[in-house]
């Protein structure tokens, strides 16, 4: 199994000019929530040129579907153009490429709820703000989300006090 | 010493629903890059332990 390296995945996406927003657990951590996660979740722009850039980045990352790792099925342009969730393994660990999250919320809708953060020199990423992340997670909450939502809400409260 | 001289402003360690507020405050004291580093180190540590026990 490849060693997880969040920064390496982000670097490849940025170097390929992919428009994306970091969501999920890594977004929560970047916003200050003390939770753990093992995969990187992104929502990408499904504009044709961006999907093509994303496909190039995923090729560079040697991405394939985690569901049947032995078959090494690669994500295609048609998959990446949909609202669906592509649960991938890359050379730098798990990457979930999400066409939309919550109640069909895509890149353009989420874009007005992001903060831009530098995770290493010269590399700026868009991260979904904690308040929106809580809202989206609440829409489709599963057991894992029910466990983390109280922590996210308290983090948002504490940020408000700061 | 009067009892109320010992009184400190109330700083809770846990919220009513059991969330560790000290961890949240610690994470909020870090920069985003440092927060990612904390997560990366955690994941690396777990992966190292898993690898060491892979034959078990």
Backbone of each chain as ProteinMPNN parsed JSONL, in Angstrom:
{"seq_chain_A": "XXXXXXXXXXXXXXXXXXXXXXXXXXXXXXXXXXXXXXXXXXXXXXXXXXXXXXXXXXXXXXXXXXXXXXXXXXXXXXXXXXXXXXXXXXXXXXXXXXXXXXXXXXXXXXXXXXXXXXXXXXXXXXXXXXXXXXXXXXXXXXXXXXXXXXXXXXXXXXXXXX", "coords_chain_A": {"N_chain_A": [[0.855, -1.205, 0.0], [0.581, 2.239, -0.869], [2.426, 4.872, 0.769], [0.793, 7.392, 2.59], [0.696, 10.722, 1.504], [-0.265, 13.709, 1.794], [0.493, 16.285, 0.93], [2.008, 15.753, -1.348], [0.104, 14.775, -3.162], [-1.534, 17.039, -3.418], [0.323, 18.77, -4.54], [0.779, 17.671, -7.106], [-1.759, 17.985, -8.258], [-1.943, 20.797, -8.254], [0.258, 21.486, -9.842], [-0.612, 20.601, -12.264], [-2.541, 22.37, -12.84], [-5.162, 22.068, -11.916], [-8.468, 22.94, -11.054], [-9.787, 22.896, -7.938], [-11.406, 22.1, -4.792], [-10.533, 21.552, -1.488], [-12.155, 19.347, 0.62], [-13.98, 17.636, 3.266], [-12.256, 15.561, 5.71], [-9.533, 16.466, 5.708], [-9.87, 19.138, 5.055], [-11.255, 19.929, 7.324], [-9.279, 19.566, 9.276], [-7.383, 21.436, 8.359], [-8.812, 23.693, 8.889], [-8.674, 23.691, 11.556], [-9.78, 21.692, 13.173], [-9.483, 19.057, 15.49], [-9.268, 16.277, 14.298], [-8.914, 13.037, 12.73], [-7.934, 11.615, 9.596], [-7.697, 9.525, 6.68], [-7.789, 9.868, 4.022], [-7.745, 12.066, 1.165], [-10.097, 14.396, 0.247], [-11.545, 15.869, -2.568], [-13.443, 18.371, -4.311], [-14.01, 18.96, -7.627], [-13.821, 21.286, -10.404], [-16.101, 20.731, -13.002], [-15.835, 21.614, -15.533], [-15.008, 21.231, -18.984], [-12.278, 21.597, -19.827], [-10.986, 21.597, -17.368], [-11.558, 19.072, -16.378], [-10.049, 17.6, -18.137], [-7.483, 18.431, -17.406], [-7.471, 17.433, -14.834], [-7.632, 14.708, -15.354], [-5.128, 14.292, -16.503], [-3.527, 14.867, -14.279], [-4.307, 12.806, -12.574], [-3.39, 10.638, -13.975], [-0.654, 11.116, -13.752], [-0.48, 10.666, -11.075], [-0.887, 8.022, -10.985], [-3.46, 6.923, -10.593], [-6.097, 4.745, -9.526], [-9.162, 2.83, -9.2], [-10.209, 2.148, -5.877], [-11.935, 0.144, -5.201], [-11.704, -2.263, -6.652], [-8.811, -3.119, -6.542], [-7.035, -4.881, -7.752], [-7.684, -4.887, -10.416], [-6.966, -2.481, -11.41], [-8.411, -0.253, -12.5], [-8.752, 2.683, -14.3], [-9.786, 6.094, -13.767], [-12.034, 7.642, -16.033], [-12.644, 10.307, -18.429], [-15.417, 10.624, -18.674], [-16.35, 9.684, -16.209], [-15.282, 11.585, -14.51], [-16.622, 13.81, -15.253], [-19.049, 13.657, -14.156], [-21.454, 13.901, -11.368], [-20.655, 12.06, -9.611], [-18.831, 10.046, -7.118], [-15.474, 9.363, -7.123], [-13.571, 6.977, -5.894], [-10.394, 6.715, -5.213], [-7.108, 5.173, -5.404], [-3.839, 6.369, -5.118], [-0.375, 6.933, -6.117], [0.466, 8.262, -3.918], [-1.255, 7.696, -1.857], [-4.756, 7.421, -0.639], [-7.301, 9.055, -2.571], [-10.183, 10.877, -2.885], [-12.205, 11.798, -5.427], [-14.588, 14.044, -6.021], [-17.553, 14.752, -7.654], [-19.702, 16.192, -6.783], [-20.999, 17.201, -3.574], [-22.915, 16.554, -0.527], [-26.16, 17.833, -0.913], [-26.101, 17.627, -3.925], [-24.065, 19.601, -4.363], [-21.855, 21.337, -6.176], [-18.603, 22.316, -7.521], [-18.742, 25.074, -8.408], [-20.802, 26.133, -6.85], [-19.781, 25.775, -4.296], [-17.575, 27.353, -4.3], [-17.86, 29.956, -3.362], [-17.601, 29.657, -0.712], [-15.072, 29.242, 0.29], [-11.768, 29.219, 1.729], [-8.519, 30.498, 1.128], [-5.517, 28.832, 1.423], [-2.07, 28.532, 2.27], [-0.103, 25.765, 1.937], [2.422, 24.96, 1.505], [5.418, 26.704, 0.507], [4.553, 28.845, -2.151], [2.427, 27.329, -3.001], [-0.883, 27.51, -3.132], [-3.973, 26.558, -1.865], [-7.512, 25.923, -2.257], [-9.86, 25.738, 0.29], [-12.674, 24.303, 1.787], [-14.715, 26.25, 3.87], [-15.17, 25.91, 7.417], [-17.798, 26.252, 8.468], [-19.452, 25.81, 6.238], [-18.684, 23.261, 5.6], [-19.653, 21.822, 7.781], [-22.386, 22.249, 7.374], [-22.789, 20.921, 4.91], [-21.981, 18.299, 5.556], [-23.908, 17.702, 7.423], [-26.125, 17.419, 5.88], [-26.03, 14.941, 4.689], [-25.403, 13.114, 6.612], [-23.63, 10.331, 7.816], [-22.788, 7.539, 9.993], [-20.066, 7.978, 10.631], [-19.874, 10.719, 10.237], [-21.623, 11.642, 12.193], [-20.098, 11.157, 14.403], [-18.005, 12.967, 14.156], [-19.136, 15.475, 13.773], [-19.9, 16.91, 16.204], [-17.354, 17.723, 17.097], [-16.485, 19.333, 14.992], [-18.391, 21.373, 15.147], [-17.853, 22.489, 17.66], [-15.266, 23.387, 17.213], [-15.745, 25.402, 15.36], [-17.159, 27.163, 16.991], [-15.135, 27.835, 18.833], [-13.331, 29.075, 17.115], [-14.781, 31.306, 16.586], [-14.591, 32.611, 18.99], [-12.003, 33.378, 18.991]], "CA_chain_A": [[0.0, 0.0, 0.0], [1.42, 3.431, -0.9], [2.407, 5.723, 1.96], [-0.031, 8.588, 2.393], [1.409, 12.0, 1.523], [-1.273, 14.676, 1.339], [1.112, 17.397, 0.197], [2.451, 15.301, -2.674], [-1.086, 14.724, -4.022], [-1.925, 18.428, -3.683], [1.338, 19.345, -5.428], [0.535, 17.193, -8.481], [-2.985, 18.647, -8.721], [-1.629, 22.203, -8.515], [1.206, 21.568, -10.97], [-1.375, 20.341, -13.485], [-3.499, 23.456, -13.007], [-6.52, 21.596, -11.643], [-9.305, 23.752, -10.163], [-10.428, 21.995, -6.976], [-11.592, 22.567, -3.414], [-10.337, 20.495, -0.502], [-13.31, 19.211, 1.522], [-13.808, 16.454, 4.104], [-11.448, 15.571, 6.933], [-8.341, 17.308, 5.59], [-10.363, 20.523, 5.154], [-11.578, 20.165, 8.735], [-7.998, 19.727, 9.986], [-6.799, 22.717, 7.954], [-9.606, 24.729, 9.553], [-8.351, 23.667, 12.985], [-10.483, 20.651, 13.927], [-8.575, 17.964, 15.861], [-9.785, 14.965, 13.899], [-7.956, 12.342, 11.87], [-8.495, 11.057, 8.371], [-6.666, 8.84, 5.914], [-7.896, 10.157, 2.592], [-7.914, 13.456, 0.768], [-11.326, 14.574, -0.534], [-11.619, 17.136, -3.323], [-14.512, 18.61, -5.291], [-13.331, 19.611, -8.747], [-14.639, 21.908, -11.452], [-16.386, 19.757, -14.055], [-15.651, 22.237, -16.861], [-14.312, 20.245, -19.819], [-10.81, 21.745, -19.801], [-10.479, 21.209, -16.05], [-11.63, 17.602, -16.295], [-8.881, 17.088, -18.884], [-6.29, 18.656, -16.562], [-7.574, 16.482, -13.724], [-7.297, 13.373, -15.87], [-3.657, 14.257, -16.635], [-2.959, 14.796, -12.922], [-4.573, 11.464, -12.038], [-2.446, 9.736, -14.661], [0.645, 11.335, -13.109], [-0.567, 10.076, -9.731], [-1.105, 6.575, -11.16], [-4.691, 6.686, -9.828], [-7.014, 3.675, -9.93], [-10.267, 2.669, -8.25], [-9.869, 1.334, -4.697], [-12.908, -0.939, -5.018], [-11.125, -3.493, -7.192], [-7.428, -2.686, -6.801], [-6.306, -5.821, -8.616], [-8.015, -4.622, -11.825], [-6.315, -1.213, -11.787], [-9.277, 0.509, -13.403], [-8.427, 4.115, -14.25], [-10.945, 6.964, -13.987], [-12.119, 8.202, -17.38], [-13.208, 11.654, -18.522], [-16.867, 10.575, -18.444], [-16.55, 9.561, -14.763], [-14.885, 12.836, -13.855], [-17.576, 14.853, -15.661], [-20.323, 13.406, -13.464], [-21.52, 14.299, -9.959], [-20.316, 10.886, -8.803], [-17.647, 10.014, -6.259], [-14.46, 8.434, -7.615], [-12.755, 6.649, -4.722], [-9.175, 6.282, -5.896], [-5.811, 5.025, -4.743], [-2.788, 6.972, -5.945], [0.976, 6.575, -5.642], [0.684, 8.955, -2.644], [-2.33, 7.398, -0.918], [-6.136, 7.517, -1.117], [-7.816, 10.353, -3.031], [-11.579, 10.824, -3.311], [-12.492, 12.874, -6.382], [-16.034, 14.143, -5.866], [-18.189, 15.684, -8.584], [-20.577, 17.031, -5.949], [-21.165, 16.671, -2.213], [-24.179, 16.958, 0.098], [-27.3, 17.801, -1.837], [-25.644, 18.015, -5.277], [-23.326, 20.867, -4.336], [-20.663, 21.212, -6.995], [-17.484, 23.253, -7.369], [-19.119, 26.48, -8.565], [-21.617, 26.537, -5.694], [-18.951, 25.768, -3.084], [-16.462, 28.285, -4.468], [-18.047, 31.172, -2.568], [-17.463, 29.31, 0.711], [-13.726, 28.693, 0.499], [-10.67, 30.067, 2.184], [-7.298, 30.099, 0.425], [-4.461, 28.57, 2.395], [-0.771, 28.082, 1.748], [0.343, 24.588, 2.689], [3.873, 25.02, 1.387], [5.728, 27.926, -0.25], [4.149, 28.927, -3.552], [1.283, 26.468, -3.285], [-2.112, 27.973, -2.471], [-5.113, 25.683, -2.146], [-8.828, 26.366, -1.797], [-10.361, 24.812, 1.307], [-14.051, 24.638, 2.176], [-14.776, 26.794, 5.227], [-15.721, 24.966, 8.391], [-19.259, 26.394, 8.604], [-20.08, 25.151, 5.082], [-18.383, 21.833, 5.723], [-20.627, 21.295, 8.755], [-23.697, 22.265, 6.71], [-22.831, 19.859, 3.89], [-21.922, 16.999, 6.231], [-25.187, 17.497, 8.113], [-27.152, 17.067, 4.887], [-25.962, 13.528, 4.298], [-24.58, 12.532, 7.672], [-23.611, 8.917, 8.161], [-22.294, 7.311, 11.355], [-18.764, 8.625, 10.807], [-20.108, 12.152, 10.36], [-22.23, 11.908, 13.497], [-19.025, 11.128, 15.401], [-17.115, 14.126, 14.045], [-19.859, 16.762, 13.715], [-19.778, 17.708, 17.438], [-16.011, 18.319, 17.16], [-16.453, 20.428, 14.016], [-19.211, 22.497, 15.639], [-17.13, 23.146, 18.767], [-14.129, 24.108, 16.617], [-16.303, 26.627, 14.771], [-17.447, 28.045, 18.136], [-13.86, 28.326, 19.38], [-12.785, 30.032, 16.14], [-15.544, 32.533, 16.76], [-14.115, 33.295, 20.203], [-10.608, 33.811, 18.822]], "C_chain_A": [[0.887, 1.249, 0.0], [1.326, 4.232, 0.389], [1.608, 6.983, 1.644], [0.835, 9.838, 2.485], [0.48, 13.046, 0.914], [-0.653, 15.776, 0.483], [1.522, 16.986, -1.208], [1.268, 15.243, -3.638], [-1.496, 16.153, -4.403], [-0.969, 19.069, -4.693], [1.078, 18.934, -6.882], [-0.717, 17.857, -9.057], [-2.692, 20.096, -9.104], [-0.719, 22.353, -9.728], [0.502, 21.316, -12.308], [-2.491, 21.362, -13.693], [-4.942, 23.066, -12.769], [-7.231, 22.572, -10.694], [-10.059, 22.811, -9.235], [-10.538, 22.671, -5.619], [-11.363, 21.375, -2.492], [-11.538, 20.508, 0.453], [-13.005, 18.046, 2.488], [-12.863, 16.658, 5.273], [-10.218, 16.46, 6.853], [-8.739, 18.788, 5.661], [-10.641, 20.865, 6.615], [-10.299, 20.391, 9.539], [-7.378, 21.076, 9.649], [-7.537, 23.889, 8.59], [-9.461, 24.664, 11.074], [-9.028, 22.591, 13.801], [-9.531, 19.488, 14.243], [-9.184, 16.598, 15.565], [-8.713, 14.292, 13.037], [-8.683, 11.801, 10.644], [-7.357, 10.428, 7.577], [-6.793, 9.086, 4.419], [-8.096, 11.652, 2.372], [-9.153, 13.532, -0.107], [-11.262, 15.911, -1.269], [-12.907, 17.156, -4.138], [-13.866, 19.428, -6.402], [-14.335, 20.307, -9.674], [-14.837, 20.878, -12.561], [-16.432, 20.411, -15.442], [-14.746, 21.318, -17.669], [-12.793, 20.359, -19.722], [-10.237, 21.344, -18.447], [-10.509, 19.69, -15.86], [-10.432, 16.988, -17.027], [-7.583, 17.274, -18.087], [-6.279, 17.669, -15.398], [-7.18, 15.078, -14.17], [-5.774, 13.226, -16.021], [-2.997, 14.119, -15.258], [-3.143, 13.397, -12.338], [-3.687, 10.413, -12.713], [-1.069, 9.861, -14.015], [0.683, 10.706, -11.713], [-0.774, 8.561, -9.771], [-2.38, 6.128, -10.423], [-5.526, 5.551, -10.418], [-8.066, 3.5, -8.843], [-9.89, 1.718, -7.106], [-10.743, 0.097, -4.577], [-12.361, -2.276, -5.491], [-9.658, -3.22, -7.559], [-6.68, -3.6, -7.763], [-6.569, -5.547, -10.095], [-7.417, -3.313, -12.341], [-7.131, -0.414, -12.798], [-9.017, 2.003, -13.202], [-9.687, 4.954, -14.45], [-10.887, 7.599, -15.382], [-12.777, 9.581, -17.319], [-14.701, 11.652, -18.206], [-17.178, 10.439, -16.945], [-16.343, 10.909, -14.076], [-15.819, 13.993, -14.213], [-18.903, 14.714, -14.932], [-20.277, 13.931, -12.028], [-20.981, 13.206, -9.034], [-19.033, 11.026, -8.008], [-16.683, 8.945, -6.779], [-13.496, 8.175, -6.457], [-11.482, 5.96, -5.219], [-8.025, 6.013, -4.936], [-4.786, 5.629, -5.679], [-1.427, 6.521, -5.413], [1.284, 7.252, -4.305], [-0.486, 8.766, -1.677], [-3.715, 7.667, -1.476], [-6.536, 8.949, -1.48], [-9.25, 10.152, -3.494], [-11.871, 12.053, -4.173], [-14.008, 12.96, -6.508], [-16.598, 15.179, -6.834], [-19.089, 16.665, -7.854], [-20.667, 16.392, -4.571], [-22.472, 17.186, -1.628], [-25.314, 16.815, -0.887], [-26.882, 18.397, -3.181], [-24.92, 19.357, -5.311], [-21.986, 20.679, -5.059], [-19.68, 22.345, -6.743], [-17.944, 24.711, -7.394], [-19.915, 26.98, -7.358], [-20.75, 26.675, -4.435], [-17.897, 26.871, -3.101], [-16.612, 29.561, -3.625], [-17.92, 30.906, -1.065], [-16.082, 28.75, 1.008], [-12.817, 29.731, 1.135], [-9.426, 29.582, 1.454], [-6.175, 29.982, 1.423], [-3.185, 28.153, 1.684], [-0.32, 26.893, 2.586], [1.83, 24.331, 2.504], [4.182, 26.196, 0.464], [5.301, 27.834, -1.712], [2.935, 28.098, -3.916], [0.072, 26.89, -2.453], [-3.247, 27.022, -2.852], [-6.406, 26.33, -1.637], [-9.384, 25.295, -0.863], [-11.763, 25.251, 1.702], [-14.067, 25.104, 3.635], [-15.55, 25.858, 6.146], [-17.251, 25.048, 8.486], [-19.979, 25.671, 7.466], [-19.862, 23.646, 5.137], [-19.381, 21.163, 6.679], [-22.006, 21.194, 8.1], [-23.82, 21.105, 5.721], [-22.834, 18.487, 4.542], [-23.256, 16.681, 6.907], [-26.276, 17.029, 7.154], [-27.202, 15.564, 4.603], [-25.236, 12.704, 5.362], [-24.768, 11.033, 7.831], [-23.034, 8.769, 9.551], [-20.978, 8.029, 11.621], [-18.936, 10.135, 11.008], [-20.727, 12.502, 11.707], [-21.174, 11.927, 14.594], [-18.194, 12.408, 15.359], [-17.849, 15.473, 14.085], [-19.775, 17.56, 15.019], [-18.423, 18.398, 17.552], [-15.918, 19.503, 16.194], [-17.235, 21.636, 14.533], [-18.493, 23.246, 16.761], [-15.929, 23.924, 18.243], [-14.602, 25.438, 16.03], [-16.601, 27.644, 15.877], [-16.165, 28.676, 18.654], [-13.215, 29.328, 18.426], [-13.48, 31.381, 16.296], [-15.103, 33.331, 17.98], [-12.757, 33.937, 20.003], [-10.489, 35.193, 18.221]], "O_chain_A": [[1.841, 1.325, 0.775], [0.274, 4.269, 1.029], [1.736, 7.562, 0.565], [1.613, 9.996, 3.426], [0.442, 13.243, -0.3], [-1.199, 16.152, -0.554], [1.401, 17.768, -2.15], [1.402, 15.618, -4.803], [-1.771, 16.436, -5.569], [-1.39, 19.809, -5.582], [1.152, 19.768, -7.785], [-0.727, 18.247, -10.224], [-3.137, 20.569, -10.15], [-0.912, 23.251, -10.547], [0.967, 21.766, -13.355], [-3.292, 21.231, -14.618], [-5.852, 23.658, -13.35], [-6.678, 22.976, -9.671], [-10.88, 22.016, -9.691], [-9.867, 23.664, -5.335], [-11.939, 20.307, -2.699], [-11.887, 21.545, 1.016], [-11.883, 17.54, 2.509], [-12.688, 17.773, 5.764], [-9.886, 17.141, 7.823], [-8.027, 19.595, 6.258], [-10.305, 21.953, 7.083], [-10.234, 21.29, 10.377], [-6.903, 21.783, 10.537], [-6.956, 24.953, 8.806], [-10.046, 25.472, 11.795], [-8.872, 22.569, 15.022], [-8.848, 18.991, 13.347], [-9.566, 15.862, 16.475], [-7.722, 14.922, 12.666], [-9.891, 11.565, 10.669], [-6.19, 10.762, 7.782], [-5.997, 8.573, 3.634], [-8.545, 12.387, 3.251], [-9.254, 12.81, -1.099], [-10.965, 16.947, -0.675], [-13.397, 16.122, -4.591], [-13.251, 20.463, -6.146], [-15.517, 19.966, -9.717], [-13.887, 20.236, -13.007], [-16.983, 19.854, -16.391], [-13.831, 20.699, -17.125], [-12.099, 19.356, -19.555], [-9.13, 20.811, -18.376], [-9.605, 19.106, -15.262], [-9.875, 15.982, -16.588], [-6.707, 16.409, -18.087], [-5.234, 17.139, -15.022], [-6.485, 14.357, -13.455], [-5.208, 12.179, -15.71], [-2.041, 13.362, -15.087], [-2.243, 12.867, -11.685], [-3.29, 9.427, -12.092], [-0.398, 8.861, -13.759], [1.733, 10.273, -11.238], [-0.829, 7.902, -8.732], [-2.39, 5.11, -9.73], [-5.647, 5.413, -11.635], [-7.893, 3.958, -7.713], [-9.334, 0.642, -7.327], [-10.36, -0.883, -3.938], [-12.527, -3.297, -4.824], [-9.314, -3.106, -8.736], [-5.801, -3.154, -8.5], [-5.764, -5.932, -10.943], [-7.368, -3.07, -13.547], [-6.612, 0.041, -13.817], [-9.058, 2.512, -12.082], [-10.566, 4.568, -15.22], [-9.83, 8.033, -15.84], [-13.375, 9.966, -16.314], [-15.2, 12.566, -17.549], [-18.155, 11.011, -16.462], [-17.105, 11.313, -13.198], [-15.808, 15.032, -13.553], [-19.784, 15.562, -15.075], [-19.229, 14.344, -11.532], [-20.866, 13.405, -7.824], [-18.259, 11.968, -8.185], [-17.036, 7.769, -6.863], [-12.705, 9.044, -6.087], [-11.494, 4.786, -5.591], [-7.971, 6.54, -3.825], [-4.85, 5.43, -6.892], [-1.336, 5.825, -4.401], [2.241, 6.877, -3.628], [-0.686, 9.585, -0.78], [-3.861, 8.085, -2.625], [-6.169, 9.911, -0.804], [-9.509, 9.352, -4.393], [-11.795, 13.19, -3.708], [-14.641, 12.05, -7.042], [-16.178, 16.336, -6.835], [-19.223, 17.821, -8.254], [-20.439, 15.193, -4.416], [-23.069, 18.127, -2.15], [-25.422, 15.818, -1.601], [-27.257, 19.518, -3.525], [-25.154, 20.162, -6.213], [-21.11, 19.95, -4.595], [-19.887, 23.205, -5.887], [-17.585, 25.494, -6.515], [-19.725, 28.108, -6.902], [-20.958, 27.572, -3.62], [-17.389, 27.274, -2.055], [-15.619, 30.17, -3.226], [-18.107, 31.808, -0.249], [-15.929, 27.886, 1.871], [-13.065, 30.936, 1.083], [-9.289, 28.388, 1.188], [-5.904, 30.913, 2.182], [-3.218, 27.507, 0.636], [-0.172, 27.004, 3.803], [2.43, 23.569, 3.262], [3.309, 26.642, -0.281], [5.636, 26.882, -2.416], [2.464, 28.168, -5.051], [0.011, 26.66, -1.246], [-3.447, 26.724, -4.029], [-6.396, 27.158, -0.726], [-9.378, 24.106, -1.184], [-12.009, 26.436, 1.927], [-13.513, 24.447, 4.516], [-16.446, 25.127, 5.723], [-17.92, 24.019, 8.575], [-20.988, 25.002, 7.688], [-20.737, 22.862, 4.771], [-19.881, 20.072, 6.405], [-22.705, 20.192, 8.25], [-24.828, 20.399, 5.7], [-23.594, 17.607, 4.138], [-23.677, 15.525, 6.953], [-27.219, 16.342, 7.546], [-28.258, 14.998, 4.319], [-24.55, 11.729, 5.055], [-25.884, 10.53, 7.96], [-22.809, 9.769, 10.231], [-20.783, 8.615, 12.686], [-18.251, 10.751, 11.825], [-20.4, 13.532, 12.296], [-21.327, 12.624, 15.597], [-17.731, 12.885, 16.395], [-17.243, 16.497, 14.398], [-19.596, 18.776, 14.967], [-18.338, 19.524, 18.044], [-15.347, 20.542, 16.527], [-16.801, 22.777, 14.379], [-18.517, 24.476, 16.813], [-15.605, 24.993, 18.76], [-13.943, 26.466, 16.185], [-16.331, 28.835, 15.723], [-16.101, 29.883, 18.887], [-12.622, 30.313, 18.865], [-12.868, 32.44, 16.161], [-15.219, 34.557, 18.014], [-12.38, 34.879, 20.7], [-9.379, 35.686, 18.022]]}, "seq_chain_B": "XXXXXXXXXXXXXXXXXXXXXXXXXXXXXXXXXXXXXXXXXXXXXXXXXXXXXXXX", "coords_chain_B": {"N_chain_B": [[-6.936, 32.961, 53.105], [-9.408, 34.305, 51.077], [-12.136, 32.449, 49.764], [-13.134, 33.248, 47.244], [-10.965, 34.471, 46.086], [-9.464, 32.569, 44.947], [-10.849, 31.908, 42.802], [-11.029, 31.236, 39.382], [-11.342, 32.431, 36.024], [-13.808, 30.623, 34.256], [-12.607, 28.016, 32.461], [-13.278, 25.611, 30.314], [-12.446, 22.151, 29.987], [-13.713, 20.127, 28.644], [-16.537, 19.996, 26.474], [-20.13, 20.027, 26.994], [-21.076, 17.842, 25.59], [-18.911, 16.192, 25.545], [-16.686, 16.813, 23.973], [-13.241, 17.348, 23.501], [-12.005, 20.281, 24.355], [-9.534, 21.381, 24.699], [-7.865, 20.241, 22.821], [-8.91, 21.3, 20.496], [-8.325, 24.017, 20.877], [-5.575, 23.926, 20.875], [-5.047, 23.045, 18.227], [-6.107, 25.223, 16.833], [-4.268, 27.109, 17.493], [-2.187, 26.68, 15.835], [-0.614, 27.155, 12.574], [-2.212, 26.745, 9.305], [-0.477, 25.141, 7.716], [1.039, 23.898, 9.675], [-0.961, 22.442, 10.919], [-1.62, 20.589, 8.961], [0.739, 19.219, 8.941], [0.695, 18.017, 11.452], [-1.421, 16.204, 11.086], [-0.32, 14.696, 8.993], [1.892, 13.536, 10.263], [0.607, 11.989, 12.146], [-0.76, 10.148, 10.504], [1.46, 8.99, 9.22], [2.681, 7.739, 11.422], [0.779, 5.834, 12.176], [0.772, 4.277, 9.865], [3.409, 3.308, 9.914], [3.362, 1.678, 12.201], [1.434, -0.169, 11.407], [2.826, -1.325, 9.262], [4.962, -2.513, 10.586], [3.669, -4.5, 11.885], [2.623, -6.079, 10.003], [3.041, -8.746, 9.4], [1.775, -10.136, 11.359]], "CA_chain_B": [[-7.298, 33.487, 51.786], [-10.834, 34.188, 50.787], [-12.447, 31.446, 48.748], [-13.334, 33.79, 45.893], [-9.687, 34.903, 45.516], [-8.951, 31.44, 44.184], [-11.708, 31.657, 41.644], [-10.436, 31.521, 38.076], [-12.352, 32.444, 34.961], [-14.086, 29.23, 33.917], [-12.106, 27.519, 31.176], [-13.689, 24.211, 30.292], [-11.619, 21.2, 29.246], [-14.621, 19.356, 27.785], [-17.88, 20.544, 26.292], [-21.174, 19.208, 27.622], [-21.222, 16.575, 24.864], [-17.709, 15.374, 25.644], [-15.632, 17.18, 23.026], [-12.033, 17.862, 24.156], [-11.813, 21.653, 23.874], [-8.101, 21.717, 24.739], [-7.3, 19.841, 21.519], [-9.364, 22.293, 19.504], [-7.576, 25.271, 21.072], [-4.192, 23.66, 20.432], [-5.025, 23.046, 16.752], [-6.358, 26.587, 16.354], [-3.072, 27.921, 17.747], [-1.216, 26.358, 14.784], [-0.91, 27.637, 11.228], [-2.738, 25.649, 8.486], [0.606, 24.228, 7.306], [1.39, 23.085, 10.854], [-2.071, 21.499, 11.162], [-1.464, 19.493, 8.0], [1.913, 18.454, 9.392], [0.235, 17.186, 12.578], [-2.198, 15.094, 10.508], [0.601, 13.842, 8.232], [2.701, 12.758, 11.218], [-0.286, 10.973, 12.726], [-0.969, 9.1, 9.49], [2.737, 8.285, 9.06], [2.908, 6.896, 12.596], [-0.125, 4.677, 12.093], [1.25, 3.424, 8.759], [4.628, 2.622, 10.367], [2.961, 0.617, 13.138], [0.783, -1.206, 10.593], [3.855, -2.026, 8.487], [5.752, -3.334, 11.515], [2.845, -5.62, 12.35], [1.957, -6.643, 8.825], [3.164, -10.201, 9.374], [1.061, -10.748, 12.496]], "C_chain_B": [[-8.792, 33.259, 51.54], [-11.056, 33.205, 49.648], [-12.514, 32.045, 47.336], [-12.048, 34.335, 45.27], [-9.08, 33.804, 44.652], [-9.72, 31.226, 42.879], [-11.012, 32.083, 40.359], [-11.575, 31.669, 37.065], [-12.569, 31.014, 34.487], [-13.568, 28.905, 32.514], [-12.369, 26.025, 31.161], [-12.708, 23.365, 29.491], [-12.474, 20.424, 28.244], [-15.935, 20.117, 27.634], [-18.884, 19.602, 26.931], [-21.343, 17.87, 26.912], [-19.906, 15.823, 24.714], [-16.592, 15.692, 24.675], [-14.461, 17.808, 23.792], [-11.703, 19.251, 23.596], [-10.337, 22.051, 23.88], [-7.423, 21.353, 23.418], [-7.669, 20.853, 20.439], [-8.541, 23.571, 19.629], [-6.128, 25.113, 20.62], [-4.111, 23.718, 18.906], [-5.221, 24.462, 16.206], [-5.153, 27.498, 16.58], [-2.006, 27.703, 16.663], [-1.588, 27.024, 13.471], [-1.514, 26.469, 10.427], [-1.654, 24.653, 8.069], [1.007, 23.321, 8.476], [0.303, 22.058, 11.156], [-1.955, 20.298, 10.23], [-0.298, 18.599, 8.401], [1.528, 17.521, 10.554], [-0.509, 15.964, 12.046], [-1.273, 14.127, 9.777], [1.424, 12.968, 9.165], [1.87, 11.653, 11.855], [-0.453, 9.807, 11.755], [0.315, 8.293, 9.298], [2.973, 7.306, 10.203], [2.051, 5.639, 12.533], [0.356, 3.719, 11.01], [2.506, 2.654, 9.155], [4.276, 1.46, 11.289], [2.304, -0.525, 12.371], [1.829, -2.039, 9.841], [4.664, -2.962, 9.369], [4.99, -4.576, 11.959], [2.17, -6.365, 11.198], [2.009, -8.161, 8.804], [2.372, -10.904, 10.443], [-0.237, -11.405, 12.074]], "O_chain_B": [[-9.335, 32.178, 51.768], [-10.275, 33.136, 48.699], [-12.032, 31.454, 46.37], [-12.018, 34.633, 44.076], [-8.289, 34.07, 43.747], [-9.303, 30.48, 41.993], [-10.469, 33.185, 40.278], [-12.648, 31.092, 37.243], [-11.604, 30.266, 34.331], [-14.039, 29.455, 31.518], [-11.752, 25.268, 31.91], [-12.202, 23.795, 28.455], [-12.026, 20.104, 27.143], [-16.381, 20.797, 28.558], [-18.529, 18.504, 27.361], [-21.708, 16.875, 27.538], [-19.784, 14.932, 23.875], [-15.639, 14.921, 24.559], [-14.662, 18.689, 24.628], [-11.18, 19.369, 22.488], [-9.935, 22.956, 23.148], [-6.527, 22.057, 22.953], [-6.854, 21.21, 19.588], [-8.11, 24.143, 18.627], [-5.532, 26.032, 20.059], [-3.218, 24.36, 18.353], [-4.576, 24.851, 15.232], [-5.03, 28.539, 15.935], [-1.037, 28.458, 16.586], [-2.738, 27.415, 13.271], [-1.349, 25.315, 10.823], [-1.894, 23.446, 8.071], [1.278, 22.135, 8.292], [0.595, 20.945, 11.594], [-2.158, 19.153, 10.635], [-0.342, 17.382, 8.223], [1.984, 16.38, 10.62], [-0.27, 14.838, 12.483], [-1.403, 12.91, 9.905], [1.63, 11.786, 8.888], [2.348, 10.54, 12.077], [-0.308, 8.642, 12.126], [0.275, 7.065, 9.22], [3.411, 6.177, 9.981], [2.52, 4.533, 12.798], [0.352, 2.502, 11.2], [2.665, 1.491, 8.786], [4.84, 0.373, 11.161], [2.57, -1.698, 12.635], [1.748, -3.266, 9.781], [5.012, -4.069, 8.958], [5.587, -5.576, 12.357], [1.266, -7.173, 11.406], [1.116, -8.802, 8.249], [2.293, -12.132, 10.451], [-0.948, -11.961, 12.912]]}, "name": "protein", "num_of_chains": 2, "seq": "XXXXXXXXXXXXXXXXXXXXXXXXXXXXXXXXXXXXXXXXXXXXXXXXXXXXXXXXXXXXXXXXXXXXXXXXXXXXXXXXXXXXXXXXXXXXXXXXXXXXXXXXXXXXXXXXXXXXXXXXXXXXXXXXXXXXXXXXXXXXXXXXXXXXXXXXXXXXXXXXXXXXXXXXXXXXXXXXXXXXXXXXXXXXXXXXXXXXXXXXXXXXXXXXXXXXXXXXXX"}
